[in-house]
């Protein structure tokens, strides 16, 4: 008998949710970055353990929203918890119970869904502090299980995966065995380019950017030509993205092209250009492209 269920992974920004999803799936399906709020939309990773398919919702981090985009991200995170068979509540052990972690716990402690507490980044904290953190959270959340993991190294991840598989309900698989994510190739291509923007620009360009896949062409030689637009909010940011003589944009493009080609399994021609649009966050079509709901 096959089993299939939905698991929503909730956590504060930069708790390691995307890294955990990738580790559970066994391949990269979600972009990661040391920056908080890297994940903007709900992305489903598909993990398999024996006869069980586990649908993992990598949700945006929960924080106090300000901008329209922030509100859409937080809304997506809480909606991801609805109808889930299990909630994984992920806490960054190295940050402890800071303001964002407290906000998360306050939001989930009264929810009816069965909860699994995952303490991440355990390699950065001494054991007595970990046990104290877990005990305090257990008293509030009453989880069915507690796991201490390092999503980066993979420590503890296999035990968590086995537990999740055991708790999934009986039913047919929702996706083919070889499918790793529900995201479209267009969406993943844009995300992989955005990951390189984060990786290469560091603190120079925080969240005032977006990547839109404008054109996708399958060529006769079996390769794919992809045209993407990097949207930024201010003229002063354009030079940062371009770099001297366009060197930074070229570097971003080369790294993103390699990642996209690996994902697609074929040669990719990637064309990037930068557009200054102070109101890109007000573009309803952009929200649809990245899988977010337009919020008022």
C-alpha positions as semicolon CSV with decimal commas, in nm:
position;residue;x (nm);y (nm);z (nm)
1;X;0,000;0,000;0,000
2;X;0,141;0,339;-0,100
3;X;0,127;0,647;0,118
4;X;0,134;1,017;0,033
5;X;0,103;1,324;0,251
6;X;0,170;1,695;0,281
7;X;0,426;1,845;0,520
8;X;0,452;2,222;0,571
9;X;0,790;2,344;0,693
10;X;0,750;2,662;0,895
11;X;1,025;2,875;1,040
12;X;1,163;3,222;1,081
13;X;1,367;3,367;0,794
14;X;1,706;3,198;0,753
15;X;1,618;2,904;0,981
16;X;1,737;2,664;0,711
17;X;1,403;2,551;0,565
18;X;1,516;2,539;0,202
19;X;1,835;2,355;0,296
20;X;1,629;2,099;0,487
21;X;1,391;2,049;0,193
22;X;1,686;1,991;-0,040
23;X;1,837;1,743;0,206
24;X;1,511;1,550;0,243
25;X;1,455;1,537;-0,134
26;X;1,817;1,439;-0,196
27;X;1,868;1,702;-0,465
28;X;1,851;2,078;-0,494
29;X;1,495;2,198;-0,552
30;X;1,496;2,521;-0,351
31;X;1,747;2,804;-0,363
32;X;1,946;2,880;-0,051
33;X;2,133;3,183;0,074
34;X;2,274;3,318;0,401
35;X;2,033;3,607;0,350
36;X;1,704;3,594;0,535
37;X;1,382;3,584;0,332
38;X;1,545;3,411;0,035
39;X;1,235;3,196;-0,027
40;X;0,953;3,412;-0,161
41;X;0,692;3,157;-0,258
42;X;0,567;2,819;-0,150
43;X;0,774;2,559;-0,330
44;X;0,697;2,191;-0,309
45;X;0,982;1,945;-0,292
46;X;0,894;1,580;-0,341
47;X;1,076;1,326;-0,122
48;X;1,038;0,950;-0,143
49;X;1,103;0,691;0,126
50;X;1,024;0,333;0,029
51;X;0,650;0,325;-0,055
52;X;0,583;0,681;0,067
53;X;0,580;1,011;-0,119
54;X;0,629;1,314;0,107
55;X;0,520;1,649;-0,036
56;X;0,731;1,916;0,133
57;X;0,614;2,276;0,131
58;X;0,913;2,507;0,165
59;X;0,735;2,818;0,289
60;X;0,864;3,175;0,308
61;X;0,994;3,271;0,648
62;X;0,746;3,414;0,896
63;X;0,823;3,770;1,002
64;X;0,650;4,104;1,058
65;X;0,546;4,209;0,707
66;X;0,584;4,564;0,582
67;X;0,572;4,588;0,202
68;X;0,310;4,430;-0,023
69;X;0,560;4,160;-0,119
70;X;0,627;4,088;0,250
71;X;0,257;4,052;0,320
72;X;0,213;3,813;0,027
73;X;0,509;3,604;0,147
74;X;0,383;3,574;0,505
75;X;0,031;3,495;0,382
76;X;0,174;3,217;0,166
77;X;0,360;3,075;0,465
78;X;0,052;3,052;0,687
79;X;-0,164;2,917;0,405
80;X;0,098;2,649;0,351
81;X;0,013;2,512;0,694
82;X;-0,352;2,461;0,604
83;X;-0,449;2,103;0,518
84;X;-0,099;1,976;0,599
85;X;-0,075;1,628;0,749
86;X;0,219;1,745;0,960
87;X;0,373;2,079;1,051
88;X;0,750;2,088;1,087
89;X;0,831;2,379;1,318
90;X;1,192;2,468;1,250
91;X;1,401;2,664;1,499
92;X;1,752;2,795;1,437
93;X;1,945;2,682;1,744
94;X;2,216;2,941;1,685
95;X;1,960;3,224;1,712
96;X;1,751;3,070;1,987
97;X;1,422;3,223;2,090
98;X;1,468;3,563;1,933
99;X;1,180;3,789;1,830
100;X;1,117;3,610;1,500
101;X;1,123;3,266;1,660
102;X;0,879;3,381;1,928
103;X;0,647;3,514;1,656
104;X;0,657;3,177;1,483
105;X;0,583;2,982;1,801
106;X;0,296;3,212;1,893
107;X;0,148;3,154;1,550
108;X;0,166;2,774;1,554
109;X;0,113;2,672;1,917
110;X;-0,267;2,681;1,892
111;X;-0,290;2,521;1,549
112;X;-0,459;2,178;1,548
113;X;-0,223;2,005;1,303
114;X;0,025;1,753;1,451
115;X;0,361;1,920;1,497
116;X;0,718;1,801;1,471
117;X;0,983;2,018;1,632
118;X;1,309;2,041;1,439
119;X;1,603;2,216;1,603
120;X;1,844;2,307;1,323
121;X;2,211;2,412;1,318
122;X;2,283;2,193;1,619
123;X;2,650;2,184;1,523
124;X;2,676;2,549;1,628
125;X;2,538;2,515;1,982
126;X;2,645;2,313;2,287
127;X;2,425;2,025;2,398
128;X;2,298;2,169;2,730
129;X;2,167;2,478;2,550
130;X;2,003;2,260;2,285
131;X;1,823;2,050;2,545
132;X;1,703;2,359;2,731
133;X;1,572;2,511;2,407
134;X;1,394;2,190;2,310
135;X;1,237;2,147;2,653
136;X;1,094;2,500;2,657
137;X;0,953;2,463;2,307
138;X;0,809;2,119;2,379
139;X;0,615;2,257;2,675
140;X;0,448;2,509;2,444
141;X;0,407;2,315;2,120
142;X;0,352;1,960;2,250
143;X;0,515;1,807;1,941
144;X;0,478;1,439;1,860
145;X;0,857;1,422;1,810
146;X;1,169;1,636;1,842
147;X;1,463;1,613;1,603
148;X;1,805;1,773;1,633
149;X;1,951;1,823;1,286
150;X;2,210;2,002;1,083
151;X;2,043;2,052;0,747
152;X;2,374;2,161;0,596
153;X;2,570;1,849;0,692
154;X;2,271;1,615;0,680
155;X;2,304;1,504;1,041
156;X;1,968;1,381;1,172
157;X;1,789;1,435;0,841
158;X;1,745;1,065;0,757
159;X;1,578;0,999;1,094
160;X;1,338;1,287;1,032
161;X;1,258;1,154;0,685
162;X;1,177;0,808;0,822
163;X;0,946;0,960;1,084
164;X;0,765;1,174;0,827
165;X;0,716;0,870;0,602
166;X;0,569;0,673;0,891
167;X;0,313;0,947;0,961
168;X;0,187;0,999;0,606
169;X;-0,163;0,867;0,528
170;X;-0,234;0,581;0,290
171;X;-0,314;0,687;-0,064
172;X;-0,184;0,707;-0,421
173;X;0,122;0,911;-0,509
174;X;0,041;1,255;-0,650
175;X;0,347;1,284;-0,874
176;X;0,561;1,055;-1,092
177;X;0,850;0,885;-0,915
178;X;1,115;1,090;-1,097
179;X;0,958;1,432;-1,030
180;X;1,135;1,630;-0,757
181;X;0,929;1,951;-0,745
182;X;0,599;2,099;-0,857
183;X;0,770;2,419;-0,975
184;X;0,784;2,482;-1,350
185;X;1,118;2,498;-1,530
186;X;1,054;2,869;-1,597
187;X;1,008;2,936;-1,228
188;X;1,314;2,735;-1,128
189;X;1,527;2,910;-1,391
190;X;1,429;3,250;-1,251
191;X;1,496;3,130;-0,896
192;X;1,842;3,000;-0,988
193;X;1,935;3,337;-1,136
194;X;1,801;3,513;-0,826
195;X;2,014;3,283;-0,612
196;X;2,324;3,401;-0,797
197;X;2,225;3,765;-0,746
198;X;2,209;3,698;-0,373
199;X;2,533;3,500;-0,375
200;X;2,738;3,749;-0,573
201;X;2,601;4,084;-0,456
202;X;2,583;3,998;-0,085
203;X;2,463;4,299;0,114
204;X;2,484;4,539;-0,180
205;X;2,139;4,457;-0,318
206;X;1,905;4,331;-0,045
207;X;1,549;4,255;-0,154
208;X;1,487;4,530;-0,406
209;X;1,520;4,292;-0,701
210;X;1,324;4,030;-0,890
211;X;1,391;3,800;-1,185
212;X;1,133;3,745;-1,458
213;X;1,168;3,485;-1,735
214;X;1,042;3,677;-2,039
215;X;1,111;3,435;-2,325
216;X;1,178;3,061;-2,345
217;X;1,282;2,907;-2,675
218;X;1,354;2,542;-2,746
219;X;1,605;2,537;-3,033
220;X;1,638;2,276;-3,306
221;X;1,980;2,165;-3,180
222;X;1,825;2,058;-2,850
223;X;1,943;2,358;-2,651
224;X;1,724;2,616;-2,474
225;X;1,747;2,994;-2,504
226;X;1,619;3,182;-2,199
227;X;1,573;3,559;-2,176
228;X;1,539;3,698;-1,825
229;X;1,486;4,045;-1,688
230;X;1,638;4,153;-1,356
231;X;1,415;4,420;-1,207
232;X;1,555;4,667;-0,957
233;X;1,398;4,963;-0,784
234;X;1,653;5,243;-0,826
235;X;1,897;5,373;-1,087
236;X;2,174;5,365;-0,827
237;X;2,141;4,985;-0,810
238;X;2,194;4,933;-1,181
239;X;2,568;4,984;-1,162
240;X;2,589;4,734;-0,877
241;X;2,419;4,464;-1,083
242;X;2,611;4,542;-1,400
243;X;2,954;4,584;-1,242
244;X;3,250;4,745;-1,419
245;X;3,206;4,699;-1,792
246;X;2,917;4,459;-1,727
247;X;3,149;4,214;-1,548
248;X;2,918;4,141;-1,255
249;X;2,614;4,074;-1,474
250;X;2,829;3,843;-1,688
251;X;2,946;3,655;-1,378
252;X;2,589;3,618;-1,250
253;X;2,477;3,496;-1,592
254;X;2,755;3,240;-1,629
255;X;2,692;3,087;-1,287
256;X;2,314;3,086;-1,334
257;X;2,346;2,933;-1,682
258;X;2,546;2,641;-1,544
259;X;2,289;2,579;-1,269
260;X;1,996;2,599;-1,512
261;X;2,169;2,370;-1,762
262;X;2,231;2,114;-1,488
263;X;1,866;2,133;-1,384
264;X;1,735;2,096;-1,741
265;X;1,996;1,843;-1,848
266;X;2,079;2,024;-2,171
267;X;2,274;2,320;-2,310
268;X;2,136;2,661;-2,213
269;X;2,184;3,006;-2,366
270;X;2,099;3,264;-2,098
271;X;2,043;3,629;-2,182
272;X;2,009;3,876;-1,892
273;X;1,920;4,242;-1,895
274;X;1,851;4,489;-1,616
275;X;1,545;4,710;-1,590
276;X;1,491;4,989;-1,339
277;X;1,131;4,984;-1,222
278;X;1,056;5,163;-0,891
279;X;0,712;4,999;-0,885
280;X;0,804;4,640;-0,968
281;X;0,649;4,526;-0,641
282;X;0,315;4,659;-0,768
283;X;0,319;4,436;-1,078
284;X;0,035;4,188;-1,031
285;X;0,171;3,967;-1,311
286;X;0,503;3,928;-1,129
287;X;0,324;3,785;-0,825
288;X;0,154;3,530;-1,048
289;X;0,490;3,438;-1,206
290;X;0,649;3,360;-0,870
291;X;0,342;3,186;-0,730
292;X;0,227;3,447;-0,479
293;X;-0,120;3,584;-0,424
294;X;-0,177;3,956;-0,484
295;X;-0,251;4,119;-0,150
296;X;-0,416;4,451;-0,079
